[in-house]
Amino acid sequence: MSEDVWLIVAVGGVWALLAVLYAVVPMFDMPGSVLIWGAGAVLFLALAGAVGLAERPSQRHRSLPG
């Protein structure tokens, strides 16, 4: 995997961490933000998966000679 995928995974991890912090730290008092940050984390992790799959060579190209 390239650095792009790792960067997108890192951003998704930060968003997930912020969602957890907003959910469990009462001082922040931002319950609606949990859904936003959690959805953003899911979006970034799905994007990382899509980019990772797009970077993999396909089976068709591997079987061709030359």
C-alpha positions as CSV (number, residue, x, y, z in Angstrom):
1,M,0.0,0.0,0.0
2,S,1.1,3.5,-0.7
3,E,1.5,6.4,1.6
4,D,-1.8,7.8,0.3
5,V,-3.7,4.9,1.9
6,W,-1.8,5.2,5.2
7,L,-2.5,8.9,5.3
8,I,-6.2,8.4,4.7
9,V,-6.3,5.7,7.4
10,A,-4.5,8.0,9.8
11,V,-7.1,10.8,9.2
12,G,-9.9,8.3,9.7
13,G,-8.3,7.1,12.9
14,V,-8.1,10.7,14.2
15,W,-11.8,11.3,13.3
16,A,-12.7,8.0,15.1
17,L,-10.7,9.1,18.2
18,L,-12.5,12.5,18.2
19,A,-15.8,10.7,18.0
20,V,-15.0,8.5,21.0
21,L,-13.8,11.5,23.0
22,Y,-16.9,13.5,22.3
23,A,-19.0,10.4,23.3
24,V,-17.2,9.7,26.6
25,V,-15.9,13.0,27.9
26,P,-18.8,14.9,29.6
27,M,-16.8,18.1,29.7
28,F,-17.2,18.5,25.9
29,D,-21.0,18.2,26.1
30,M,-21.4,17.7,22.3
31,P,-23.5,14.6,21.8
32,G,-24.5,15.6,18.2
33,S,-20.8,15.8,17.2
34,V,-20.4,12.0,17.9
35,L,-22.5,11.2,14.8
36,I,-20.7,13.7,12.6
37,W,-17.2,12.6,13.6
38,G,-18.1,9.0,13.6
39,A,-19.6,9.3,10.1
40,G,-16.5,11.1,8.9
41,A,-14.3,8.3,10.3
42,V,-16.4,5.7,8.5
43,L,-16.2,7.7,5.3
44,F,-12.4,8.1,5.5
45,L,-11.9,4.4,6.3
46,A,-14.1,3.4,3.4
47,L,-12.2,5.8,1.1
48,A,-8.9,4.2,2.3
49,G,-10.3,0.8,1.4
50,A,-11.4,1.9,-2.0
51,V,-8.0,3.5,-2.7
52,G,-6.2,0.4,-1.5
53,L,-8.3,-1.8,-3.8
54,A,-7.7,0.5,-6.7
55,E,-4.0,0.3,-6.2
56,R,-3.9,-3.5,-6.3
57,P,-3.0,-5.0,-9.7
58,S,-5.9,-6.9,-11.2
59,Q,-5.8,-10.7,-11.8
60,R,-6.3,-10.1,-15.6
61,H,-3.1,-8.1,-15.9
62,R,-1.0,-10.5,-14.0
63,S,-1.9,-13.5,-16.2
64,L,-0.9,-11.7,-19.4
65,P,2.6,-12.6,-20.8
66,G,5.3,-10.1,-21.2
